[in-house]
């Protein structure tokens, strides 16, 4: 697969409560992100990492996955040409990762990610 699913995310009204739920249900060990209602459970045994936290202000909760791509902005433009919409434009994170989000023609939200150059 040239564009593998590399990450998943769960957002809701109370990120801490969601993390407690998933830690209790699946035993996921969350690494809390300082200054944010967000934590990451690292990948295990061939799985992918999962981030769980509070939804950004004004946005509904969601469950989504992230697809690796070489160019988030170009993938968003392609999605729009196919009838999707951009939910989050290409955004560079402090570590150099670029993320973006689209909604498909039925409104399902899918994330896009380009890792920083050093992580291959």
Secondary structure as the mmCIF struct_conf table of DSSP 4:
data_model
#
loop_
_struct_conf.conf_type_id
_struct_conf.id
_struct_conf.beg_label_comp_id
_struct_conf.beg_label_asym_id
_struct_conf.beg_label_seq_id
_struct_conf.end_label_comp_id
_struct_conf.end_label_asym_id
_struct_conf.end_label_seq_id
BEND BEND1 UNK A 3 UNK A 3
STRN STRN1 UNK A 5 UNK A 12
BEND BEND2 UNK A 13 UNK A 13
HELX_RH_AL_P HELX_RH_AL_P1 UNK A 15 UNK A 26
STRN STRN2 UNK A 30 UNK A 32
HELX_LH_PP_P HELX_LH_PP_P1 UNK A 33 UNK A 33
TURN_TY1_P TURN_TY1_P1 UNK A 34 UNK A 35
BEND BEND3 UNK A 36 UNK A 37
STRN STRN3 UNK A 38 UNK A 41
HELX_LH_PP_P HELX_LH_PP_P2 UNK A 42 UNK A 43
TURN_TY1_P TURN_TY1_P2 UNK A 45 UNK A 46
STRN STRN4 UNK A 49 UNK A 54
HELX_LH_PP_P HELX_LH_PP_P3 UNK A 55 UNK A 56
TURN_TY1_P TURN_TY1_P3 UNK A 57 UNK A 58
STRN STRN5 UNK A 62 UNK A 68
BEND BEND4 UNK A 70 UNK A 70
HELX_RH_AL_P HELX_RH_AL_P2 UNK A 72 UNK A 81
TURN_TY1_P TURN_TY1_P4 UNK A 82 UNK A 83
STRN STRN6 UNK A 85 UNK A 92
TURN_TY1_P TURN_TY1_P5 UNK A 94 UNK A 95
BEND BEND5 UNK A 96 UNK A 96
STRN STRN7 UNK A 98 UNK A 103
TURN_TY1_P TURN_TY1_P6 UNK A 105 UNK A 106
STRN STRN8 UNK A 109 UNK A 114
HELX_RH_3T_P HELX_RH_3T_P1 UNK A 117 UNK A 119
#
